[in-house]
Structure formats: C-alpha cells, structure tokens
Amino acid sequence: METMEMYHIAYEKPKVTLLQQSGLGVAEIAARTCYDSFENSENSCVKNAMDHLDTNAINNIDDSDLLSSLAWVHHHHSIIEHATLSYLIQGTSRGVLQEHARHRLQAISVRSTRYTMSSVINAFVASLEAEDGFEFFFETLLTLNLFVITDKEYLHIEIRAIYDKLHFQYQRDSDFINNAVAKSSIPFIEENRGNAATLFKALENGKKKRNVGDGFKHIVSDNWKVDMVVTFNIRSLKNYFDLRDSGAAWFQIQWLAEAMKAVTPVKYLKLIDKNYKDK
C-alpha cells in the first residue's frame, strides 16, 4: 500500500462474483458419518439422512453446531473440505495469478494469453503503417483496458516495452506477419497501406488468429489483466484468507482476497474466520 501512495499510481481493483456454493450439509453429513451421530444434529434433514436423504434440504443448511465445534474447539478442519465455493474473478493481474497459484489446493481456470491477444498483435501490425508507429500503438492499447495499473505515465513505459519487444521480433522474423495475422486477413494490409487506423479496424473486424502461439507471450508483463474462475474447498479458503487478507500480503492480492471475502456467505466465514465466529 505504501508503494501505491508514495508514487500516486492509479490501479483498478478486481471484480469478484460468487458463481456457486456447495452448502454446509455435505460437510455435516461427512462429520456425522465419522462419529455416527446423526441423531444429535439440530438439522432434521441430517438427523434423518440415513433413512430419508433430502439432498435439497441438506444443501440449504445455513448453520451446523457440529461443524462449528469441530472447526473452533477441536480444530478438525478436514471435514470442511467437503464444502466448496467457486468465484469468477475479473480484472486481476498476472502478478496476482502467480501469487494465487501458490495456493495449491484450488481449481483454477485462467483467461488464455495465447488465444486472447490478437487485438494487441493487430495494433502492432497496423502501427507499421503509421507515421509514428509507437504513438499509434500506445493510444490503441490504452483503449483496450489491458492493465491493472492505469497510470498513463507508467503505461507509457510498459507499452513502450511491449512495442519494442514486438518490433525486435518483427525485424528478425521473416514470417512475422503470417504468424501474427489470420491468412484471410493478410490482404487487408496491402489494401490499407499508409492508414494505420483503417487497417486496425479491418483486422479487428476480420477473422482473428485465435492461437498466436507461444511466440508472442514474451511481451506480457505482471501488470497484464487476467480473468479467472477459482474453486476452493473452505479449508483451503481459510488458508487463503489467513495469508492474503492480511496487511503482510502484497496489496493487489490483498484487494482480491478482500473482494472474495465480501461475496462469501457468512455461513462459511463463521467456520473459517475468527472475526465472524465471535459475531
């Protein structure tokens, strides 16, 4: 946080949506199975589960005395691994993705770079027809909303590096255009000589080369925005919140942890967060 305030750099925070929750019922069923104590449950659907299994009622349980006792009195957290939550995360950074990946017990699916960077490649190809190639590339990339850090002075440095890396590759790869542009879109280059703006528009409206391959991924920095879906069991989510919703965490992943916690139903937080346990 100090770095952000010291240099007055602007950032965009991620948006998080809870996609699904499995409920607490399966976790209580698991715990009751261990202790053969179904008759002690305050939830009638659990108490009668072995005779009449009402899965809808079980999946809608909002509280469980047994789970609370196991989590906070006996610290028996393996039971809550049976409860899971899935989040859609929009607009975090690749730097956060690297930090996120260190939490191994999660399922994670991330927006592919190689399949989703055609607009950046199109902007570079079009910039070759501009009088000031970098200036065209810079202004075009600003419209694509690709970065978490939004400070224009900082982005000038970052986009310059992307442009220089692409230009370096262009000068040394005789097959650059064929690798960068869909075959059906290559004629647009000849048709729009000297007009970068119309060429970029034509390339964007034409067939996209979806898989640009690994040859262009080197241009991407930790500031590059990514979207992802992550699924945690709540024991792993406890570990994630303990470490990342903390003043010691890097502020970008701290922001993400805060946003995830904000959309996590209280019934789960009461099992994994002491602040909610005491409420």
Order of alpha helices (4+ residues) and beta strands (2+ residues): alpha-beta-alpha-alpha-alpha-alpha-beta-alpha-beta-alpha-alpha-alpha-alpha-alpha-alpha-beta-alpha-alpha-alpha-alpha
